[in-house]
Amino acid sequence: MQHPDETTTPQSSNAPSNASRRKFLQGAAIATATTAAATAAGAAFASASHSNLKQAIQTFGVNTAALSGVTCSMCIENSSFTPITSVNSSGTEFIWFTAENLPSDTYTLTYTLNDGTTTTSFDPTSTSATPFALQSNGNNAFLFQNAAGTSSACPSADPAHQVKQGFDLDNISPTPTESGDLQFKLHVRYDGSYSAGTTLKFTGTLKNSGGTTVCTASISITVKK
């Protein structure tokens, strides 16, 4: 009679050992956990709300310059700090460019002027051909820094915190700054060279230290007699 143990099917030499089986199961568990984590991260990124999208994108190493929240505006005032929509050669003008919520960096501001026919660089100096000359041989360009989001696009007086002044725009730009708002003021005088009714459009472009455009803003003013 055959012994009961002899009826047991012999174990194949190719079957995994207990140690090999444990390694196999551990590997499967790790792969499953990794897949789940990646899926969760992807879902979190895809479902990020507008308020935390910037942080989600930063986590994945994407350039967020376009999502910085910076806003820019322009205003033209007379020398009494009153906003104006028309200009003649009888007075002087303040051209304001305001950038709010800037991160710490170094910024460069440039202007263009469009007269309805052509667009040219707007860089008034004592020798430039622009129809807006600098007001004086002294300081005509001023830079102010305010707490983030506190600036008025058309100030009723010079802001309290002036950080730079100089003869022209090149004397105050580029400029390094801490996070917050920057306001550029240029004091000019129109020379009367355009015919009445001409619309002049100023556009300011602010770039950071990497040469990337942070924001632009425009304002138009009409020439009168």
C-alpha positions in Angstrom: 0.0 0.0 0.0 1.2 3.5 -0.9 2.0 5.8 1.9 -0.3 8.9 1.9 2.7 11.2 1.7 3.7 9.5 -1.5 0.5 10.6 -3.2 1.5 14.3 -2.9 2.5 15.9 -6.2 6.2 16.7 -6.1 7.0 20.5 -5.9 8.5 21.7 -9.2 12.0 23.0 -9.0 10.8 26.1 -11.2 8.2 27.3 -8.6 9.2 30.5 -6.8 10.6 30.2 -3.3 8.9 32.0 -0.4 11.5 34.7 -0.5 11.1 35.2 -4.3 7.3 35.3 -3.8 7.6 38.0 -1.1 9.9 40.1 -3.4 7.4 39.8 -6.2 4.5 40.9 -4.0 6.5 43.8 -2.6 7.4 45.0 -6.1 3.7 44.9 -7.2 2.7 46.9 -4.1 5.3 49.5 -4.8 4.3 49.8 -8.4 0.7 50.1 -7.4 1.5 52.9 -4.8 3.6 54.8 -7.3 0.9 54.7 -10.0 -1.7 55.9 -7.4 0.6 58.7 -6.3 1.2 59.9 -9.8 -2.5 59.7 -10.6 -3.4 61.7 -7.5 -0.7 64.3 -8.3 -2.1 64.6 -11.9 -5.6 64.9 -10.6 -4.6 67.6 -8.1 -2.9 69.6 -10.9 -5.8 69.2 -13.2 -8.3 70.2 -10.6 -6.3 73.1 -9.1 -8.5 76.2 -8.6 -7.6 79.6 -10.0 -6.3 80.7 -6.6 -3.8 77.9 -6.3 -3.0 77.2 -9.9 0.2 79.2 -9.8 1.5 77.0 -6.9 0.5 73.9 -8.7 2.3 75.0 -11.9 5.4 76.0 -9.9 5.5 72.5 -8.5 5.8 71.1 -12.0 8.5 73.6 -13.0 6.5 75.6 -15.6 7.4 79.3 -16.1 4.7 81.3 -14.3 5.6 84.8 -15.4 2.2 85.2 -17.2 0.4 84.3 -14.0 2.2 86.8 -11.8 -0.9 88.9 -11.1 0.9 92.1 -12.2 -1.3 94.9 -13.6 -0.1 98.1 -15.3 -1.8 101.3 -16.2 -1.1 104.8 -17.6 -2.4 108.3 -16.9 -1.6 111.8 -18.2 -2.1 114.7 -15.9 -1.4 118.4 -16.1 1.0 120.0 -13.6 -1.8 120.4 -11.1 -2.2 116.6 -10.9 -5.5 116.7 -12.8 -6.1 113.9 -15.5 -6.3 115.4 -19.0 -7.6 114.0 -22.3 -6.3 116.7 -24.6 -3.0 118.6 -24.9 -1.6 121.9 -26.3 1.6 123.8 -26.0 0.5 126.1 -23.2 1.3 123.8 -20.3 3.3 120.8 -19.1 2.3 117.2 -18.6 3.0 114.3 -16.2 3.0 110.9 -17.9 2.5 108.2 -15.4 3.1 104.5 -15.7 2.0 102.3 -12.7 2.9 98.6 -12.2 1.2 96.9 -9.3 2.1 93.7 -7.5 5.6 93.3 -8.8 7.9 90.6 -7.5 11.4 91.6 -6.5 13.5 92.0 -9.6 15.1 94.7 -11.8 12.8 96.4 -14.2 13.2 98.5 -17.4 10.5 100.8 -18.8 10.3 101.9 -22.4 7.7 104.0 -24.3 6.4 104.2 -27.8 4.3 106.9 -29.4 1.8 106.3 -32.2 0.4 109.4 -34.0 -2.2 107.5 -36.1 0.3 106.8 -38.9 3.6 105.6 -37.4 4.8 104.1 -34.1 8.2 105.4 -32.9 10.2 105.0 -29.7 9.3 107.7 -27.2 12.4 108.8 -25.5 12.3 112.6 -24.8 15.7 114.1 -24.0 17.2 117.5 -24.6 18.2 116.5 -28.1 15.4 114.1 -29.2 13.1 114.8 -32.1 9.9 113.7 -30.2 7.2 116.4 -30.0 7.4 116.1 -26.2 10.5 117.6 -24.8 11.7 117.3 -21.2 10.4 120.1 -19.1 13.7 121.3 -17.8 17.5 120.8 -17.6 17.0 119.4 -14.1 15.1 116.3 -12.9 12.2 115.3 -15.1 12.0 111.6 -14.3 10.8 110.3 -10.9 10.3 106.8 -9.5 8.1 105.9 -6.5 7.6 102.6 -4.7 4.4 101.8 -2.8 3.1 98.8 -0.9 1.6 96.2 -3.3 -1.8 97.1 -4.6 -2.0 100.6 -3.0 -1.2 102.8 -6.0 -3.5 105.3 -7.7 -3.2 105.2 -11.5 -3.7 109.0 -11.5 -2.2 110.3 -8.3 -3.5 113.6 -6.8 0.0 114.3 -5.5 3.5 112.7 -5.7 3.4 109.4 -3.8 5.2 109.5 -0.5 8.0 107.0 -1.2 10.3 108.4 -3.9 13.2 106.1 -4.6 14.9 107.6 -7.6 15.0 110.8 -9.7 17.0 112.0 -12.7 17.2 113.9 -15.9 15.4 111.4 -18.1 13.9 107.9 -18.1 17.3 106.2 -18.5 18.3 107.7 -15.1 15.6 105.8 -13.2 15.3 102.7 -15.4 16.4 99.9 -15.1 15.8 99.8 -11.4 16.1 97.0 -8.8 13.1 96.9 -6.4 11.6 94.8 -3.7 8.1 93.4 -4.2 5.3 96.0 -4.4 4.2 98.7 -6.8 6.3 101.0 -8.9 5.2 104.3 -10.4 7.2 106.2 -13.0 6.5 109.9 -13.6 7.9 111.8 -16.6 7.5 115.6 -16.8 7.3 116.8 -20.4 6.1 119.7 -22.5 4.3 119.3 -25.8 5.8 121.4 -28.6 2.6 122.0 -30.7 3.9 120.2 -33.8 0.8 118.2 -34.5 -2.4 119.5 -36.1 -5.5 119.9 -34.0 -7.5 116.7 -33.7 -4.6 114.3 -33.9 -4.8 111.4 -31.4 -1.5 110.4 -29.8 -1.2 107.0 -28.2 1.5 106.3 -25.6 2.4 102.7 -24.8 4.6 101.7 -21.9 6.3 98.3 -21.8 7.9 97.0 -18.6 10.4 94.2 -18.7 12.2 92.2 -16.0 15.9 91.4 -15.6 15.5 88.4 -18.0 14.1 90.6 -20.8 10.6 89.2 -20.4 7.7 91.6 -20.9 5.9 91.8 -17.5 3.1 94.0 -18.7 2.1 96.8 -21.1 -0.3 99.7 -20.8 -1.5 102.4 -23.2 -3.2 105.8 -23.0 -4.4 108.2 -25.8 -4.6 112.0 -25.8 -6.0 114.4 -28.4 -4.1 117.5 -29.7 -6.1 120.8 -29.5 -5.3 124.3 -30.4 
